[in-house]
Amino acid sequence: MPTVESLHERLSRLTSERQELRATGAGAVVLEQNRMAIAGAQWELAYALIERYVPQPEAARSAA
């Protein structure tokens, strides 16, 4: 599983790429592909943050 930090870097790259795509007049298909990649990265980052910061139930900690 990617780390929170690596996912944050990926999201940053994708948003920078989107700004560049928009500035250069990229087509709708390319922008939509980028948007979907950003949404996926946000989803992954959210789950990684939950995994990192939400306390585990006692039973889960004992099994680990």
N, C-alpha and C positions, 0 to 999 in steps of 0.2 A: 504494500500500500504506500503510495507517495506521501511524503511528509507535508505538513501544513505549509512549511516554508517553500517547498518545491511547487506546490499547487498555487501558492500566492504569486510566485514568479511566473508561472505559466499564464495565470490570469492577467497579470500585468503585460506580458508579451502580447497576448491576444487582444487586449484593449488598445495597446499601442498600434498593433496591426490594423485594427478597425479604424482608428483615426486616420492612418495612412491610406487605407482603402477609400474612405469617404473623401479625403482630400484630393485623391487622384481620380475620382469619379468612377469607382468600381461598379460593376453591374449588380443587379438585384440578387442573382444567384450566389455570387461570391460573398456579398454582404450577409446573406442568409446563412451560408455555411459558417462564416465567422461568428455570427450571432449564436448559432447552435453550439459551436465550440465554447464560446464564452459561458453560455448557460450550463453546459456540462461541467466546465471547470468550477463554476460557482457551486454547483450541486456537490461535487467531490470535496471542495473546500469546506462547505458547511458540514458534511459528514465527518471529515477529518477533525474539525474543530469540536464537534460534539464528542467524538471518540476521545479527544485529548482532555476536555474540560468537564464533561458530565461525570459525576461520581458513579463508579461501578457498584452494583449491589454487592453485599457481603458475600453471597454465594458465588458470584462470578470471580471475585478476588481470590477466594479460597481454592477454586478450581485451577487458577492460573499458575 
